[in-house]
Structures are given as C-alpha cells and as structure tokens.
C-alpha cells in the first residue's frame, strides 16, 4: 500500500505541474441553485473521496432551513459542514460544522457565522478554499481568515490563516449538543465530541463520534454544550497565525474515530500532501475514459466531467477498518458493529436505471463493495432496503433493488454473493410485508392474484407500483433462470406478462388504473394524480415496459405505429398541462412545463421518462431515437446543472452512458443498446480485467468533419479483441501523435493514467444491425465502429 500511494502521489505531482487538467472542468456548484418550486439538480456542493464515508459542503443558511442549507448567492458562511445528505427530500444525519472566527474583543458565545465572498471561494472535489472570512460584510484592512479544507475517507484536514492583531477561534459546532453531550478536551489541543442528529433511519443510540486535534495548541478550549471552541489570543497573533485542524469521524465509537484519525491523518502528514493525494485519486477515477480534448468544446468538457464527478459520490460506503485491518461497519438496522461493507444514501427507484451499469464500467472495484454492502443491509434488516439513509427510509414505490441484484446475477457480478442476492429479491417477490411496513411490496397478494392493484383500495400510485412490480419480476425471473430456480422463473415471468396485459388499455393505448371489479376508471391522461402514478402522468408511463418492448410493439399495432407514437411523444404538447389531484403542483411538473415546447410530453427532468429512448432503439425506431438523444444531451444538460433533481448520480450516469453510445433498459437480458457516441472523435474506455479496452470510432459517412454533429447511426460494426496478444504500438495508435504525450490539459486528457495496451482485434467482425450488443461480449474488449451521418440513414 505505501508503494501504491507513493506512485499515485508522484503521478499527481507530475500532473499538477501542468495545472489541474480534468479537475478544472468539474463544476462542484452545478445544480445548487434550487427552490421547492424548481430544481436545477437539487444539489449541494460536495467534496470528499469517491463514494466516501463523509462528504464536506458549505452551509450558508441558518440551521432552521434544514436540508436546504446552501444558497450559492448567499454571503453568509456558517462553516464547512460534514454531511451525509443524499437528497434535500431525505435530509441529513451525523452532521456538524467547522468555522473560523475572528474578533478584536472577547468572543460572543452566540457568534457562529461570518461573511464570505463567493467569488473568492474555490470548490473542487478534493479541496475547498475561502480567502476572506470576515465577522461581517465590511472590508477589513487586515483581511479576513483564509480557510482551506481537504478530505479523506473518514476525516478532513483544515488549514486556517488568521490576520494579525485579532483574537482567533476554531469552532467545531454540534447543532444538537447540550450540557449532557460527552466532551473531552486536553491542553495539547486534542478533543472529542459527538452528535446524534438525524432525520430517521437510525436506531436508539445512534451517534457520529468526532475526534480532532489542532496545531499549535490553543490558548483556551471551551465546551459550549457539545461544541468545541479553540481560542488563540491577540498576543499570540502578531503575524498571520496558521492553525491546522485534523478531524476524523466514526459511527462505531470514539476510539474508532481516533483510529481513523491516526490512520488517515497521522501527525507527520502535511496538508499539501493530502491535497495531492486527493487530487490523484479523483484524477485517476475521472481518467477511465480518454479522448482528444482539442476536438471538444469547452462546454462539453465542463458538462462531461461535472457529470462524471457526480456519478462518483453515491451510494455511500460506510465501512471502517478495525484493529485487525478488517472492514466493519455500524449497522443502522440493528445498532451493532457488523463485519464487511455497508452501502447507503441511495434510492433504488432512481439508481437502478443507470448508476450500477455505469459504475460497472468505470469503477468495478466499487461495484463489488456496493453489492456486498447492500447484501449486508438485507441480512441485517431482514429485507432489501428501497431507500436507505443511513437505514431504511421507505421513500418511493416498488422494490427496484430487485432489478439491481437480478442484473448483477445475470451479468455475473460478485458471483460469490449470487445466492444471497437472490434470497433478498425472492423475498420481495413472494412475501408480502406487514401492513405499514417500510419494506417489501405492499399489495403483493392482490397484484399476484389479479395482475393489478385496484385504485382507491388503500394504496397510492397503483399503476406505477404495479408496473414496477412487473419489471422487477421480469428481471428476477432472468436471475432465477441463471441460478437454476426454474419454477420461480416461470411464475414470475407469467406474473409480469399478466400485469402488463391487465394494466394496458388498448383503446387509449395507455397504462391506466382499474377499479376493484377490473373496470377502467375514467381519468385525464395529463393529470399527475398520485393515486395512480408516481411523479408523472399516464403519458410519461405509456412506454414503461422496458423488459418487454415486444409487448409495446404488439399493443401499438406494429413497429411503425409505435415509432410514430414515440415521435409524437416528443412533439405534441398537451393542454391542460400537468394538473394535480388534491396535493398541489410539485416541482417536477413545473420543470417539465418549461421544456414541453421543445420536448412535448417527454420529461427528462424526472426518471419515469429515462427509458423512452432506449425503448425506441429496442423497437427499431432508430431515426427517432438518434434525433432526440442528441437533442436531450445537448439541450437539457449543461455545466451549470440539470433539468430537474439529479438524484444521486442517476441523471449524471444517464448522460455519461449515452454520450458514449451505450445504454440498457432490460436488465434481465444484460444487453446494451447502441446510440451514436456524441464525443467528437474516437475515444477509449478501460474495462475491468488486465489489458481490456473498449475503443469506439466514429466514421462520418456524409463527409462531415469530426467536429460536426453526426447523431444518426447507419451501421455499427463490432470487432472483438483477440486474447492472444497486445502491444504498446496498438495503444499509441489509438490517438494521433499530437495527443499522445499524456500530459493533462494538452491534447488528449490523460489525467495521470498511462495508456493501457489495446489487444489486437480478430479479423472477424459482426455487423450489429439491431444495434444491440451483449454486455458479456463488450466486457472482453474490442472496437465499436460507428458509421454515422448528420442526416437520417433510413
């Protein structure tokens, strides 16, 4: 491990000499300008290690604002916040704040915030700096405090520079502290405290344990009802005073927090070395995909790497290392310390669509840990969570973790966990939970017997709920077949087919609600009624049969008719638009109304529309799919944010997959659908396994330049790699000589990652006329050759 870290640091220092390269393109502030009525991502600026135990953000709003604690336009600064908040709709837990205060007089106990200048503040995935923290908005002749922070997995390193002639304070603020909060202080600047703040999903006794130390030791240390104030007198501050704070956390114990501090930020480690280490880790993660930077626009580069960064934050891994260097975790399900990883801070309703497929390409080491972490959650809770933060929260409908586990079984991911994953999803499919349970499938017996759940029978979102159950059943059936559970597979396959058949109204060509007698209910297809649908209307769910596109082709009267309906979906505006039943208008409706003129009934601002273009390719509607895929990627994504809530990497991963021409909707088939890659020029992506590489080339048939938009796919050829040999010569030929120097920020983006050899291709190749490629085939490596055009090929 020390040798590996040394290599990473050396690579990082070499890259830093040329500038930050790809990290300069990451906009940590993207999607942070939001309100209850309108979202541009629903994000807060998050800094940390990829999939880290903690994130660190900035709080600009008073505590009473709750989960909406950051406003990018605010000049108030309440501190750097250690956060675990995955969504403003879920809330935070285990959070506290670190701030730097100055005063010409004694400190007021109530002083917790300062002012800062947003334009003098730096946000990077691995580093934060604010250059002018002041007691108020007035300028100071001496200047304000400069605060810097760089995170590790379980800790963070702060560096403060205070102006001379001022009393100076480091404040570690515990928002739920009181006189009973256990606090330890010593004269050498060591301290310990804790917080139990949460928004649910935790057992009795939950706490975040905090250990820290400052250097130099302060003049005085104060216990302010659990908060820690570390004060330096004016007399000690003749010149600018530099203070270092090392602070670490644990959900296990105070002793474990100290162990995490000693392991990640030992006394001899410098602030700058941690910055370099963090930068190297992020650079390595974001360098899996390599292409010619010179052919891309600045907007594209900033959008690409901002989305890439967002895909590397969630789900969160809560593992910690014990005294035997084994991974253990605190369980929010049973309140005990348990072996292995634990995954959290993600909802499967969002994430199943893109997150795990993308992670399997670019972070396969993380995928293995995440699957282990979700298996442990199932074992400790007795059910697979649907939305965990840190324990089960029960948000959204359906058991969509079933889709992820079934896909992992079919795709042979973490095969040693296959039977445990199957046990979890089989329980969801066959065992109805008790009434009011946060787990499993409410209404399962009714669904299994009739193929639907009747509207107004006690359950909400019945159409969406039933379609989710059917999709999960289809993928579980595929997993059951792989594992030899053929009886289960037959039951679930038939059940899924029955559910689609029952819910589809052939007259209106929509999935619609039924009453207790199985009769269609009258409804407005544009109404966002939460009695029937989840965060959408019947129009957004009309193509929601991703595991059975043949069903849609049949019900719509053939391929051409279905293609026409998908085209109309993107072009026909409906009036009245987006009425709601009884609960008021939600932000997703407002966001969709803002794009309806250009995108019709398609609502990319929310997940229920994210399968539609995949359905188009699977049905053979290639021209429609290509036309609107480019339009969505170019018009609805930007470096500043998203058309709605980004949702823990799901919307960002959708962008990443489709920019490279790869998508998947039927996770039981594990079959990739191919779009024209919109990265200009050729690119490569390192694949799991020694020497495996995917090379994608785009040949323009109509003579347009490599920098011209060419979204329509005429042919796709697949050249599988030969496992016999690979050479450096092949690797160097992936890009021309002008971009082969490997220097970040010049020519192609390399980010410190050396070329991987490209295996020689076999002479045989396959023409993929249906634009489908088995994931197992692609995972071996090879070359995808797209023949594309700026005009439709059909």
C-alpha positions in Angstrom: 0.0 0.0 0.0 2.7 2.6 0.8 4.3 1.9 -2.6 1.0 2.4 -4.4 0.3 5.7 -2.6 3.8 6.8 -3.5 3.2 6.1 -7.1 -0.2 7.9 -7.0 1.4 11.0 -5.4 4.3 11.1 -7.9 1.8 10.9 -10.8 -0.3 13.7 -9.2 2.7 16.0 -8.7 3.7 15.5 -12.4 0.2 16.4 -13.4 -0.1 19.4 -11.1 3.0 20.9 -12.8 0.8 21.3 -15.8 -2.3 22.6 -13.9 -5.3 20.8 -12.6 -6.3 19.4 -16.0 -9.6 17.5 -15.9 -10.5 18.6 -12.4 -10.6 22.2 -13.7 -13.6 21.1 -15.8 -15.6 19.9 -12.8 -18.2 22.3 -11.5 -18.9 21.4 -7.9 -21.5 24.1 -7.7 -23.6 22.7 -10.6 -27.2 22.2 -9.7 -27.0 24.1 -6.4 -29.4 26.9 -7.3 -32.8 25.5 -6.2 -36.1 26.1 -4.6 -39.1 24.0 -3.5 -40.8 25.0 -6.8 -37.9 24.5 -9.2 -34.8 22.3 -9.2 -31.6 22.6 -11.3 -30.3 19.5 -9.7 -31.3 19.6 -6.1 -27.6 19.5 -5.2 -25.3 20.9 -2.6 -21.5 21.4 -3.3 -20.0 18.1 -2.2 -16.3 17.5 -1.6 -14.9 14.1 -0.5 -13.3 11.0 -1.7 -15.2 8.9 -4.3 -18.1 7.1 -2.6 -16.7 8.4 0.6 -17.8 7.8 4.2 -18.3 11.6 4.6 -18.9 14.5 2.3 -18.0 18.1 3.2 -20.1 21.0 2.0 -20.7 24.7 2.9 -23.6 25.9 4.9 -24.8 29.4 4.1 -28.3 29.3 5.7 -29.4 29.2 9.3 -30.0 25.8 10.9 -33.7 26.3 10.6 -33.5 25.9 6.9 -33.0 22.2 7.4 -31.8 20.3 4.3 -31.7 23.4 2.1 -28.6 24.7 3.9 -26.8 26.1 0.8 -27.5 29.0 -1.4 -24.8 29.8 -4.0 -25.7 33.5 -4.0 -25.5 34.0 -0.2 -22.6 35.8 1.5 -23.3 34.2 4.9 -21.0 31.4 6.0 -21.9 29.1 8.8 -19.0 26.8 8.2 -17.8 23.8 6.3 -20.3 21.1 7.0 -19.6 17.4 7.4 -22.6 16.0 5.7 -24.2 12.7 4.7 -27.3 14.2 3.0 -28.1 12.4 -0.3 -31.1 14.5 -1.2 -32.9 17.6 0.1 -36.0 15.4 0.2 -34.3 12.9 2.5 -32.3 15.1 4.8 -29.0 14.9 6.7 -27.6 12.8 9.5 -24.4 12.8 11.5 -23.6 16.4 10.5 -21.6 19.1 12.2 -19.8 22.3 11.2 -16.3 23.7 11.3 -15.8 27.5 11.2 -13.1 30.1 11.7 -13.9 33.3 13.6 -12.0 36.5 14.4 -12.8 39.3 16.9 -11.0 42.3 18.2 -12.6 41.6 21.6 -13.7 38.6 23.5 -15.9 36.2 21.5 -19.6 36.2 21.9 -20.9 32.7 22.6 -23.7 33.2 20.1 -21.4 34.0 17.2 -21.4 31.1 14.8 -21.3 32.6 11.3 -19.2 35.1 9.3 -19.5 36.6 5.9 -17.6 35.4 2.8 -17.1 36.2 -0.8 -18.5 33.5 -3.1 -16.2 34.7 -6.0 -13.2 34.3 -3.7 -14.1 30.7 -2.9 -12.7 27.6 -4.6 -14.7 24.3 -4.8 -13.0 21.2 -6.1 -13.9 17.6 -5.5 -10.8 17.2 -3.3 -10.2 20.8 -2.0 -12.0 23.9 -0.6 -10.7 27.4 0.0 -12.3 30.6 1.0 -10.0 33.6 1.0 -11.8 36.2 3.1 -13.9 35.1 6.0 -14.9 38.2 8.0 -17.1 38.9 11.0 -19.5 41.0 8.9 -19.8 42.3 5.4 -17.4 45.2 5.9 -14.0 45.0 4.5 -11.0 44.6 6.8 -7.7 46.3 6.3 -6.0 43.3 7.7 -8.0 40.9 5.5 -10.1 38.0 6.7 -9.4 34.4 7.6 -8.3 32.1 4.8 -9.8 28.6 5.3 -8.7 25.6 3.4 -10.0 22.0 3.7 -9.1 18.7 2.0 -11.0 15.5 2.8 -10.0 11.8 3.2 -12.3 8.8 3.6 -13.3 9.4 7.3 -11.5 12.6 8.1 -10.6 16.1 6.9 -7.6 18.4 7.2 -8.2 22.1 7.7 -5.7 24.9 7.4 -6.6 28.4 8.7 -4.7 31.6 8.2 -5.8 34.4 10.6 -4.9 38.1 10.2 -2.6 39.6 12.9 -3.9 41.5 15.9 -7.1 39.6 16.3 -8.5 37.1 18.7 -8.9 33.9 16.6 -11.2 30.9 17.1 -11.7 27.5 15.5 -15.3 26.4 16.2 -16.5 22.8 15.8 -20.2 23.2 16.2 -22.6 20.4 17.2 -26.1 21.5 16.3 -27.9 19.1 18.6 -25.4 19.5 21.5 -26.4 20.3 25.1 -24.9 20.1 28.6 -25.1 16.3 28.5 -23.1 15.8 25.4 -19.9 14.0 26.3 -16.8 16.2 25.5 -13.1 15.5 26.1 -10.5 18.4 26.0 -6.8 18.5 26.8 -4.2 21.2 26.9 -2.4 19.8 23.8 -5.4 20.7 21.5 -7.0 17.2 21.4 -10.7 17.0 21.7 -13.6 14.6 21.3 -17.3 15.1 21.0 -20.3 13.6 19.2 -23.6 14.2 17.5 -26.8 12.2 17.2 -28.6 14.5 14.7 -30.6 12.6 12.1 -33.8 12.6 10.1 -34.8 9.0 10.6 -33.4 5.6 9.5 -31.4 5.1 12.7 -31.9 3.0 15.9 -31.7 4.1 19.5 -28.1 5.0 20.5 -27.0 6.2 17.0 -24.1 8.7 17.1 -21.4 10.2 15.0 -18.2 10.3 17.0 -15.7 13.1 16.4 -12.0 13.3 17.2 -9.7 16.2 16.4 -6.5 18.0 17.2 -5.3 21.5 16.5 -1.7 22.6 16.0 -0.5 24.8 17.6 -2.3 24.2 20.9 -4.8 26.9 21.6 -4.7 29.4 24.5 -8.0 28.1 25.7 -10.5 25.4 24.9 -14.2 25.7 25.7 -17.1 23.1 25.8 -20.1 25.0 24.5 -22.8 22.4 25.1 -21.0 19.9 23.0 -19.5 22.3 20.6 -15.7 22.9 20.8 -14.2 26.4 20.8 -10.4 26.6 20.3 -9.2 30.2 21.0 -5.9 32.0 20.2 -5.2 35.3 22.0 -4.3 38.5 20.2 -0.9 38.4 21.8 -0.1 35.2 20.1 -1.1 36.6 16.7 1.5 39.3 16.0 1.9 37.9 12.4 -0.6 35.9 10.5 -1.4 32.8 12.5 -1.6 29.5 10.8 -3.6 26.8 12.5 -4.0 23.2 11.4 -7.0 21.1 12.4 -7.1 17.4 11.8 -10.6 15.9 12.4 -12.0 12.4 12.0 -15.3 10.6 12.4 -16.8 7.2 13.1 -20.3 5.8 13.5 -18.8 3.0 15.7 -17.1 4.6 18.7 -14.9 7.4 20.0 -11.9 5.0 19.9 -12.6 4.2 16.2 -12.7 7.9 15.4 -9.3 8.2 16.9 -8.1 5.2 14.9 -9.4 6.7 11.7 -7.6 10.0 12.6 -4.3 8.2 13.3 -4.6 6.1 10.1 -5.6 8.8 7.6 -4.1 12.0 9.0 -1.1 11.0 11.2 0.8 13.8 12.9 3.6 13.8 10.3 1.3 14.2 7.3 1.2 17.7 5.7 -1.9 19.5 4.4 -0.4 19.8 0.9 0.3 16.1 0.7 -3.3 15.3 1.5 -4.4 17.7 -1.3 -2.1 16.0 -3.7 -3.3 12.5 -2.7 -7.0 13.5 -3.1 -6.4 15.1 -6.4 -4.6 12.0 -7.7 -7.4 9.7 -6.6 -10.0 11.9 -8.3 -7.9 12.3 -11.4 -7.5 8.5 -11.7 -11.2 7.9 -11.3 -12.1 10.5 -14.0 -9.5 9.3 -16.5 -11.0 6.0 -17.3 -12.5 7.5 -20.5 -9.8 9.1 -22.7 -10.3 11.2 -25.8 -8.9 14.1 -27.8 -9.6 17.2 -25.8 -8.8 19.5 -28.7 -11.9 18.3 -30.6 -14.3 19.0 -27.8 -15.9 22.3 -26.9 -15.3 23.9 -23.5 -19.0 23.5 -22.7 -18.8 19.8 -23.5 -15.7 19.2 -21.3 -17.2 21.0 -18.4 -20.5 19.1 -18.7 -18.8 15.8 -19.2 -16.5 16.0 -16.2 -19.1 17.6 -14.0 -21.5 14.7 -14.7 -18.6 12.2 -14.3 -17.8 13.6 -10.8 -21.5 13.4 -9.7 -21.5 9.7 -10.6 -18.7 9.0 -8.2 -20.3 10.3 -5.0 -23.2 7.8 -4.3 -24.1 5.3 -3.0 -22.0 5.9 0.1 -19.8 3.2 1.7 -19.9 3.2 5.5 -17.1 0.7 6.1 -14.3 1.4 8.7 -11.1 -0.5 9.4 -10.8 -2.2 12.8 -7.7 -3.0 14.8 -7.1 -6.1 12.6 -7.4 -4.0 9.4 -10.7 -5.7 8.6 -13.7 -3.7 7.2 -16.5 -3.4 9.7 -19.5 -1.0 9.9 -22.1 0.3 12.3 -25.4 -1.1 11.3 -28.4 1.3 11.4 -30.6 -1.7 11.2 -29.6 -3.4 14.4 -27.4 -0.9 16.2 -24.4 -3.3 16.3 -20.9 -3.3 14.8 -21.0 -5.8 11.9 -18.4 -7.2 9.5 -17.9 -6.0 6.0 -19.1 -3.1 3.9 -22.4 -1.3 4.2 -24.0 0.7 1.4 -26.4 3.6 1.9 -27.6 7.1 0.9 -29.2 6.0 -2.3 -32.7 5.1 -3.6 -33.1 2.2 -5.9 -36.1 3.8 -7.6 -33.7 6.3 -9.2 -30.4 4.4 -9.2 -31.4 1.1 -10.8 -31.7 2.8 -14.2 -28.1 3.9 -14.8 -26.0 4.1 -11.7 -24.8 0.5 -11.3 -24.3 -0.1 -15.0 -22.1 3.0 -15.2 -20.2 2.0 -12.1 -19.6 -1.5 -13.5 -17.8 0.2 -16.4 -15.7 2.8 -14.6 -15.4 1.6 -11.0 -15.8 -2.2 -10.9 -13.9 -2.3 -7.6 -16.5 -0.1 -6.1 -19.4 -2.1 -7.6 -18.2 -5.2 -5.7 -18.1 -3.3 -2.5 -21.5 -1.8 -3.1 -23.1 -5.1 -3.8 -21.6 -6.5 -0.6 -22.8 -3.5 1.3 -26.4 -4.0 0.1 -26.3 -7.7 0.8 -25.3 -6.8 4.4 -28.1 -4.3 4.6 -30.5 -7.1 3.6 -29.1 -9.6 6.1 -29.2 -7.0 9.0 -32.6 -5.6 8.2 -34.3 -8.8 7.0 -35.3 -7.1 3.8 -33.5 -5.3 1.0 -33.9 -1.5 1.6 -35.6 0.6 -1.1 -34.2 3.9 0.0 -31.5 3.9 2.7 -30.1 6.9 4.6 -28.5 5.5 6.6 -31.1 2.8 7.3 -34.4 2.2 5.5 -36.5 5.3 4.8 -39.1 3.7 2.6 -39.3 6.5 0.1 -40.8 5.9 -3.4 -42.7 2.8 -4.6 -41.5 -0.6 -5.9 -38.6 -2.8 -4.9 -36.2 -1.7 -7.6 -33.2 -3.0 -5.8 -34.5 -6.3 -7.1 -33.6 -5.1 -10.6 -30.0 -4.3 -9.5 -29.4 -7.6 -7.7 -31.0 -9.6 -10.6 -28.9 -7.7 -13.1 -25.8 -8.5 -11.0 -26.6 -12.2 -11.0 -27.3 -12.2 -14.8 -24.2 -10.2 -15.5 -22.1 -12.4 -13.2 -21.1 -9.5 -10.9 -19.9 -10.6 -7.4 -20.8 -14.2 -8.2 -19.9 -15.2 -4.6 -22.9 -13.2 -3.4 -25.4 -14.5 -6.0 -27.4 -16.8 -3.7 -27.7 -14.2 -1.0 -28.7 -11.6 -3.6 -31.3 -14.0 -4.9 -32.7 -14.7 -1.4 -33.2 -11.0 -0.9 -35.1 -10.4 -4.2 -37.1 -13.6 -3.9 -38.4 -12.5 -0.6 -39.6 -9.2 -2.2 -41.3 -11.2 -5.0 -43.1 -13.8 -2.8 -43.5 -12.5 0.7 -45.9 -9.6 1.4 -44.8 -7.4 4.3 -47.0 -6.5 7.2 -49.3 -3.5 6.8 -47.5 -0.2 7.1 -44.0 -1.8 6.8 -41.4 0.3 5.1 -40.0 -2.8 3.3 -41.2 -5.1 0.5 -44.2 -4.8 -1.8 -47.5 -3.6 -0.3 -50.4 -5.1 -2.2 -48.3 -8.0 -3.4 -51.1 -10.6 -2.9 -53.6 -8.6 -4.9 -51.1 -7.9 -7.6 -50.1 -11.6 -7.9 -53.7 -12.8 -8.0 -55.2 -10.2 -10.3 -52.3 -8.6 -12.2 -53.0 -5.2 -10.8 -53.9 -3.3 -7.6 -57.2 -1.6 -7.6 -57.3 2.2 -7.4 -58.7 3.7 -4.2 -58.2 0.5 -2.4 -55.8 1.9 0.2 -52.6 2.1 -1.8 -51.4 5.1 -3.8 -49.6 5.2 -7.2 -51.2 1.9 -8.1 -50.4 1.9 -11.8 -46.7 2.9 -11.3 -46.5 0.5 -8.4 -47.8 -2.4 -10.5 -45.5 -1.6 -13.4 -42.5 -1.5 -11.1 -43.5 -4.9 -9.6 -43.8 -6.3 -13.1 -40.5 -5.0 -14.2 -38.8 -6.4 -11.1 -40.5 -9.7 -11.6 -39.1 -9.9 -15.2 -35.6 -9.3 -14.1 -35.9 -11.7 -11.1 -37.1 -14.4 -13.5 -34.0 -13.9 -15.5 -31.8 -14.3 -12.4 -33.8 -17.3 -11.3 -33.1 -19.0 -14.7 -29.4 -18.3 -14.4 -29.3 -19.9 -10.9 -31.5 -22.8 -11.9 -34.6 -21.8 -10.0 -36.8 -22.6 -12.9 -40.1 -22.8 -11.0 -39.6 -19.3 -9.7 -38.7 -18.1 -13.1 -41.8 -19.4 -14.7 -44.1 -18.0 -12.0 -42.5 -14.5 -12.2 -42.4 -14.4 -15.9 -46.1 -15.2 -16.3 -46.9 -12.8 -13.5 -45.1 -9.9 -15.2 -46.8 -10.6 -18.5 -50.2 -10.7 -16.9 -49.6 -7.4 -15.1 -48.7 -5.6 -18.4 -51.7 -7.1 -20.1 -54.1 -6.2 -17.4 -52.9 -2.6 -17.0 -52.8 -1.6 -20.6 -55.9 0.0 -22.0 -55.9 -0.9 -25.7 -58.4 1.7 -26.6 -56.4 4.6 -25.2 -53.0 2.9 -25.6 -52.1 3.8 -22.1 -51.4 2.0 -18.8 -54.4 3.0 -16.7 -56.0 2.4 -13.3 -58.7 -0.2 -12.7 -61.4 -0.4 -10.0 -62.0 -3.4 -7.7 -64.1 -5.1 -10.5 -61.3 -4.7 -13.1 -63.1 -1.9 -14.9 -61.2 1.0 -16.4 -61.5 4.2 -14.4 -62.1 7.5 -16.2 -59.1 9.7 -15.9 -57.4 12.7 -17.5 -54.2 11.3 -19.1 -52.4 14.6 -18.4 -53.2 14.5 -14.7 -50.4 13.9 -12.3 -52.5 12.0 -9.8 -50.6 10.4 -7.1 -53.5 8.0 -6.6 -52.3 6.4 -9.9 -48.8 7.5 -10.9 -45.5 8.4 -9.3 -44.3 11.9 -10.1 -45.8 11.8 -13.7 -49.0 11.2 -15.6 -50.1 8.3 -17.8 -48.4 10.0 -20.8 -44.9 9.6 -19.2 -45.6 5.9 -18.3 -47.1 4.9 -21.6 -43.9 3.1 -22.8 -42.9 1.7 -19.4 -42.3 -1.9 -20.4 -38.5 -1.9 -20.7 -38.3 -5.7 -20.2 -40.9 -6.4 -22.9 -40.7 -4.0 -25.8 -42.3 -6.6 -28.0 -45.5 -6.1 -25.9 -45.5 -2.4 -26.8 -44.9 -3.1 -30.5 -47.8 -5.5 -30.5 -50.2 -3.2 -28.5 -49.4 -0.2 -30.6 -50.1 -2.1 -33.8 -46.6 -2.7 -35.0 -43.2 -1.1 -35.1 -44.1 1.8 -37.4 -47.1 2.7 -35.3 -45.0 2.6 -32.1 -42.3 4.7 -33.6 -44.9 7.2 -34.6 -46.2 7.4 -31.1 -42.7 7.9 -29.7 -42.1 10.7 -32.2 -45.4 12.3 -31.2 -44.4 11.9 -27.5 -41.6 14.4 -28.2 -43.5 16.8 -30.4 -47.1 17.0 -29.2 -47.9 19.5 -26.4 -50.9 18.7 -24.3 -53.4 21.0 -22.7 -54.4 21.5 -20.0 -50.9 20.7 -18.8 -49.9 18.9 -15.7 -52.9 19.2 -13.4 -52.6 17.6 -10.0 -55.2 15.9 -7.8 -55.5 17.3 -4.2 -51.9 17.8 -3.4 -50.9 20.8 -5.4 -48.3 21.2 -8.1 -44.9 19.5 -7.5 -41.6 20.8 -8.8 -41.3 18.0 -11.4 -44.5 19.4 -13.1 -43.1 22.9 -13.2 -39.8 21.7 -14.7 -41.5 19.7 -17.4 -43.7 22.6 -18.4 -40.6 24.6 -19.0 -39.3 22.1 -21.6 -42.7 21.0 -23.1 -42.5 23.4 -26.1 -39.3 21.6 -27.3 -39.9 18.1 -25.9 -43.6 17.6 -25.8 -44.7 15.0 -23.2 -41.1 13.8 -22.6 -40.0 14.8 -19.1 -36.3 14.2 -18.8 -36.3 16.2 -15.6 -37.5 13.0 -13.8 -36.8 9.3 -14.0 -40.1 8.0 -15.4 -39.0 9.2 -18.9 -35.5 7.9 -18.8 -36.3 4.6 -20.6 -38.2 6.1 -23.5 -35.3 6.5 -26.0 -34.0 3.0 -25.0 -37.4 1.6 -25.9 -37.1 3.4 -29.2 -33.9 1.6 -30.1 -35.1 -1.7 -28.8 -38.2 -1.4 -31.0 -36.1 -0.4 -34.1 -37.1 3.2 -34.1 -33.6 4.3 -34.9 -34.1 7.6 -36.5 -36.4 8.8 -33.7 -34.0 7.6 -31.1 -31.0 9.2 -32.6 -32.7 12.5 -33.3 -34.0 13.0 -29.8 -31.0 11.5 -28.0 -28.8 14.3 -29.4 -31.4 16.9 -28.5 -31.7 15.7 -24.9 -27.9 15.5 -24.4 -27.2 18.9 -25.9 -30.1 21.0 -24.7 -31.0 19.5 -21.2 -27.5 19.1 -19.8 -25.1 21.9 -19.1 -22.1 22.7 -16.8 -24.4 24.6 -14.5 -26.9 21.9 -13.8 -29.7 19.6 -14.8 -33.4 19.9 -15.9 -34.6 18.6 -12.5 -33.2 16.7 -9.5 -30.0 14.9 -10.4 -30.8 12.2 -7.9 -27.6 10.7 -6.5 -25.8 10.1 -9.8 -28.7 8.7 -11.8 -29.2 11.6 -14.2 -25.5 12.2 -14.5 -24.9 8.5 -15.3 -27.6 8.7 -17.9 -25.6 11.4 -19.6 -22.3 9.5 -19.3 -23.7 6.3 -20.8 -25.5 7.9 -23.7 -22.7 10.3 -24.5 -20.6 7.2 -25.2 -23.4 5.5 -27.1 -24.2 2.8 -24.5 -27.5 2.2 -22.7 -29.5 -0.6 -21.1 -33.2 -0.9 -20.3 -33.8 -4.7 -19.9 -31.5 -5.7 -17.1 -32.6 -9.3 -17.2 -31.1 -9.6 -20.7 -28.0 -7.5 -19.9 -28.0 -6.3 -23.4 -26.6 -3.0 -24.4 -28.4 -0.7 -26.8 -26.2 1.4 -29.0 -26.5 5.1 -29.9 -24.2 7.4 -31.9 -21.5 8.4 -29.4 -21.5 12.2 -29.3 -18.0 12.6 -28.0 -16.2 14.1 -31.0 -13.6 11.9 -32.5 -12.6 8.5 -31.2 -12.3 7.5 -27.5 -11.2 4.6 -25.3 -12.5 3.3 -22.0 -10.5 1.0 -19.8 -12.5 -2.1 -18.9 -12.3 -4.4 -15.9 -9.6 -7.0 -16.4 -5.9 -6.9 -17.4 -5.4 -5.2 -20.7 -9.0 -4.9 -21.7 -10.0 -1.8 -23.5 -13.0 -0.6 -25.4 -12.2 1.6 -28.4 -15.0 3.5 -30.1 -14.6 5.1 -33.5 -17.0 7.3 -35.4 -16.8 7.3 -39.2 -18.8 10.1 -40.8 -20.4 8.8 -44.0 -21.6 12.1 -45.4 -18.2 13.7 -45.4 -18.8 16.0 -42.5 -15.9 16.9 -40.2 -15.1 15.1 -37.0 -16.3 18.2 -35.1 -19.7 18.3 -36.8 -22.8 16.8 -35.2 -23.4 13.3 -36.6 -26.1 11.7 -34.5 -27.7 9.2 -36.9 -26.3 5.7 -36.9 -26.2 4.0 -40.3 -24.2 0.9 -39.3 -22.4 -0.5 -36.3 -19.5 -3.0 -36.6 -18.1 -4.9 -33.6 -14.5 -6.1 -33.7 -13.9 -8.3 -30.6 -10.4 -8.3 -29.2 -8.2 -11.3 -29.6 -6.9 -12.5 -26.2 -3.6 -13.7 -27.8 -1.5 -10.6 -27.7 -1.4 -6.9 -27.1 1.3 -4.3 -27.8 2.1 -0.7 -26.9 2.1 0.0 -30.6 -1.6 -0.6 -30.7 -2.1 1.7 -27.7 -0.2 4.5 -29.3 -2.3 4.3 -32.4 -5.5 5.0 -30.5 -4.8 8.7 -30.9 -2.6 10.7 -33.3 0.8 11.8 -32.3 -0.3 15.3 -31.4 -2.2 14.0 -28.4 -0.1 11.1 -27.3 2.2 12.8 -24.8 -0.1 12.0 -21.9 0.1 15.5 -20.4 -3.0 16.7 -18.7 -4.5 19.7 -20.3 -2.6 19.4 -23.6 -4.1 17.4 -26.4 -5.9 14.4 -25.1 -6.9 14.2 -21.5 -4.8 11.7 -19.6 -5.1 12.7 -16.0 -2.0 10.8 -15.0 -3.4 7.4 -16.2 -0.9 5.7 -18.5 -2.0 4.2 -21.8 -3.3 0.7 -21.4 -2.4 -1.7 -24.2 -5.2 -2.3 -26.8 -5.5 -6.0 -27.5 -5.2 -6.9 -31.2 -8.6 -7.3 -32.9 -9.6 -10.5 -34.6 -10.2 -10.3 -38.3 -13.8 -11.4 -37.8 -16.3 -8.8 -37.0 -20.1 -8.5 -36.6 -22.5 -6.0 -38.1 -24.9 -5.1 -35.4 -28.0 -4.4 -37.5 -30.3 -4.3 -34.5 -27.9 -2.0 -32.5 -27.6 -4.5 -29.6 -24.5 -5.9 -28.1 -24.3 -8.4 -25.3 -22.7 -6.9 -22.3 -20.6 -10.1 -21.8 -19.2 -9.6 -25.3 -18.3 -6.0 -24.8 -16.7 -6.7 -21.4 -14.0 -8.7 -23.2 -12.8 -5.6 -25.0 -12.7 -4.6 -28.6 -13.6 -1.9 -31.1 -17.0 -0.5 -31.8 -17.1 1.2 -35.3 -20.0 3.5 -35.9 -20.8 4.7 -39.4 -22.8 7.9 -38.8 -24.4 10.7 -40.7 -25.7 14.2 -40.0 -29.0 13.2 -41.7 -31.2 10.2 -41.2 -29.9 7.0 -42.7 -33.3 5.4 -43.2 
